[in-house]
Amino acid sequence: MGADPVAAVTGDRPVGVAIVDDHPVVVEGVRAWLATEPRLTVLATGDDPDEVLRVAPDADVVLLDLRLHGRMALDKLAELSAAGRRVVVYSEHTDPQTMLAALDAGAVAFLAKHEGREHCVATVLAAASDRPYVPPALAGAMVGDPRPDRPMLSDKEREALLLWFQSMSKASVARRMQISEHTVKQYVDRARIKYTRAGRPAATKAALLARAIEDGLVRPEEIGIYRSQATHDRPTP
């Protein structure tokens, strides 16, 4: 089994999570879910992102309800992402347009509120170690969407993207493909340019993954899955 990618980021300490939601019952439910995973600890909760992060400035992951006090929080999401926060959007709004808008605004993952503990825990663990995770709602919304503006990627570009989605860094992709890290970056950048030219920009890793899933270039089951069972199975690197 490979080394735990979460430990590679946080060391021996648990991943610190900040929960932002304006429904106390949801906050307590999510807190209880995350408490089942010893690699996670909830540092602060509340309905105001700024106040929550004043209490927990060192949170590794922010779990953010996309709709706060009756308003969509895409601007706040973009602000937090631009400040370097790993934001997982947690929302009941699961139409593909909303999901992509959140990913384009910088969310590292999108989790539907009807999805259960296993997917919540897995998504937060993946976000903490900069790995994508594809919960069922996101996969279902993205798979098989026929688009006339689908860009054509080369086999090497697709391979580099797939390994990058599965890995923590372009350096690890370079080792796997036996090429330079610069070449991996070129492959990823070319894919981004092709999507931009098609009128479907993908500025973040999560957004690019969503685009690739939409177009059938990557299947959700090809992306590494985190497990949160008591045995703490680890994915092989």
C-alpha atoms as one frame of an Amber mdcrd trajectory, in Angstrom:
protein
   0.000   0.000   0.000   1.249   3.525  -0.718   1.816   6.295   1.795  -1.236
   8.207   2.960  -1.436  11.336   0.737  -3.299  13.183   3.499  -0.391  12.659
   5.909   1.964  13.918   3.217   0.202  17.289   3.434  -0.673  17.594   7.128
   1.910  15.366   8.781   0.744  13.743  12.010  -2.033  16.224  12.741  -5.632
  15.775  11.567  -7.002  17.796   8.662  -8.659  20.949  10.028 -12.125  21.621
   8.600 -14.265  24.773   8.781 -18.005  24.307   8.104 -20.029  27.250   6.769
 -23.790  26.667   6.611 -26.824  28.632   7.800 -28.778  25.552   8.901 -27.659
  24.369  12.369 -29.090  20.885  11.866 -26.948  20.470   8.729 -23.860  21.715
  10.563 -24.363  19.229  13.388 -25.005  16.381  10.958 -21.840  17.095   8.974
 -19.846  17.517  12.183 -21.027  14.067  13.306 -20.086  12.548   9.951 -16.588
  14.029   9.999 -16.095  12.917  13.614 -16.148   9.298  12.423 -12.844   9.854
  10.593  -9.808  10.306  12.913  -7.869  12.064  10.160 -10.364  14.962  10.288
 -11.184  17.530  12.971 -13.761  20.335  12.839 -12.143  23.611  13.923 -15.078
  26.009  13.592 -18.658  26.246  12.297 -21.067  29.065  11.529 -23.090  30.876
   8.900 -20.589  33.667   8.134 -17.471  32.592   6.197 -15.382  35.521   7.426
 -16.259  34.914  11.068 -15.692  31.152  10.812 -12.255  31.680   9.305 -11.356
  34.282  11.921 -11.912  31.526  14.468 -10.097  28.903  12.355  -7.574  30.735
  10.151  -5.503  27.582   9.674  -8.336  25.378   8.382  -7.097  23.079   5.640
 -10.537  22.690   4.032 -13.610  24.938   4.024 -16.918  23.116   3.560 -19.154
  25.863   2.160 -22.912  25.875   1.611 -23.368  27.566  -1.771 -26.564  29.326
  -0.671 -26.284  31.428   2.493 -29.114  33.557   3.883 -31.078  33.234   0.658
 -28.249  34.275  -1.676 -25.858  32.276  -3.827 -22.331  32.667  -2.452 -20.360
  32.339  -5.697 -18.587  35.670  -5.128 -17.479  34.583  -1.649 -16.407  31.218
  -3.062 -14.256  32.974  -5.660 -12.784  35.245  -2.983 -11.875  32.340  -0.706
 -10.398  30.346  -3.590  -8.348  33.322  -4.782  -6.973  33.610  -1.237  -5.671
  30.037  -1.500  -8.422  28.261   0.433  -9.379  24.703  -0.463 -13.157  25.086
  -0.699 -15.532  22.139  -1.023 -18.986  23.335  -2.058 -21.790  21.516  -0.243
 -25.156  22.289  -1.820 -28.660  21.114  -2.692 -28.333  22.889  -6.059 -27.035
  20.071  -8.250 -27.810  21.111 -11.814 -24.739  20.902 -14.086 -24.666  24.673
 -14.664 -24.429  25.401 -10.925 -21.806  22.710 -10.413 -19.596  24.056 -13.189
 -20.091  27.645 -12.022 -18.835  26.610  -8.581 -15.861  24.743 -10.007 -15.049
  27.633 -12.337 -15.154  29.962  -9.318 -12.409  27.881  -7.722 -14.086  25.146
  -5.689 -11.858  22.068  -5.425 -14.890  19.771  -5.272 -18.699  19.792  -5.364
 -20.728  17.624  -2.984 -24.520  17.305  -3.064 -26.270  17.633   0.289 -28.220
  14.429  -0.293 -24.993  12.427  -0.527 -24.071  10.627   2.649 -21.286  10.377
   5.165 -18.955   8.226   3.068 -18.867  10.712   0.195 -18.613  13.710   2.529
 -15.609  12.256   4.341 -13.966  11.086   1.118 -14.404  14.456  -0.579 -12.874
  16.388   2.329  -9.912  13.991   2.599  -9.305  14.264  -1.128  -9.510  18.052
  -1.033  -7.008  18.223   1.824  -4.381  16.446  -0.264  -5.210  18.286  -3.509
  -6.726  15.235  -5.171 -10.034  15.310  -7.031 -12.954  13.159  -5.943 -16.066
  12.555  -8.039 -19.188  11.970  -5.937 -22.197  10.356  -7.667 -24.185  13.561
  -8.244 -21.284  15.251 -10.005 -20.575  12.143 -12.065 -24.223  11.763 -13.026
 -24.553  15.383 -14.046 -21.414  15.351 -16.152 -21.344  11.941 -17.823 -22.719
  11.636 -21.315 -23.420  15.306 -21.930 -23.169  15.492 -25.752 -21.526  18.763
 -26.706 -20.679  19.904 -30.212 -17.820  21.989 -28.817 -15.862  19.066 -27.398
 -12.141  19.655 -27.986  -9.964  16.927 -29.419  -7.140  15.881 -27.105  -4.173
  13.757 -28.091  -3.556  10.427 -26.385  -0.625  11.929 -24.470  -2.680  14.920
 -23.357  -5.460  12.652 -22.115  -2.958  10.356 -20.339  -1.297  13.326 -18.646
  -4.658  14.718 -17.547  -5.839  11.382 -16.177  -2.643  10.807 -14.190  -2.707
  14.413 -12.944  -6.282  13.971 -11.743  -5.157  10.824  -9.910  -1.957  12.302
  -8.513  -0.886  15.129  -6.221   1.582  16.844  -8.543   2.812  17.183 -12.091
   6.160  15.823 -10.877   4.557  12.481 -10.012   2.900  12.408 -13.436   6.257
  13.062 -15.074   7.802  10.118 -13.240   4.930   7.842 -14.257   5.102   8.879
 -17.932   8.926   9.017 -17.933   8.930  12.539 -19.315   9.906  15.925 -17.892
   7.659  17.914 -15.572   7.798  20.736 -18.132   6.316  18.429 -20.763   3.497
  17.423 -18.395   2.732  21.097 -17.848   2.647  21.605 -21.605   0.125  18.782
 -22.033  -2.138  20.205 -19.306  -1.814  23.745 -20.652  -2.652  22.566 -24.178
  -5.822  20.918 -22.891  -6.805  24.140 -21.112  -6.146  26.184 -24.251  -8.294
  23.826 -26.340 -11.183  24.164 -23.884 -10.800  27.953 -23.834 -10.898  28.069
 -27.632 -14.056  25.950 -27.514 -15.670  28.569 -25.283 -15.533  26.362 -22.204
 -12.614  27.632 -20.092 -11.405  25.509 -17.183  -9.097  27.535 -14.979  -8.936
  25.113 -12.043  -8.047  21.442 -11.757 -11.579  20.610 -10.587 -13.148  22.505
 -13.494 -10.875  20.794 -16.010 -11.805  17.414 -14.524 -15.497  18.264 -14.855
 -15.034  19.265 -18.503 -13.171  16.038 -19.237 -15.891  13.949 -17.574 -18.580
  15.832 -19.495 -16.905  14.944 -22.766 -16.215  11.313 -21.928 -12.454  11.882
 -22.001 -12.198  10.663 -18.415 -14.541   8.267 -16.620 -15.360   8.958 -12.956
 -14.296   5.443 -11.994 -10.798   6.173 -13.344 -10.250   8.776 -10.633  -8.711
   7.545  -7.389 -11.277   6.950  -4.627 -10.662   7.599  -0.955 -12.003   5.133
   1.564 -12.922   5.973   5.138 -13.490   2.510   6.572 -12.006   1.694   9.967
  -9.216  -0.209   8.217  -8.185   3.043   6.447  -7.428   1.467   3.111  -5.086
   3.678   1.153  -5.002   4.039  -2.634  -1.839   2.801  -4.278   0.149   5.723
  -5.738
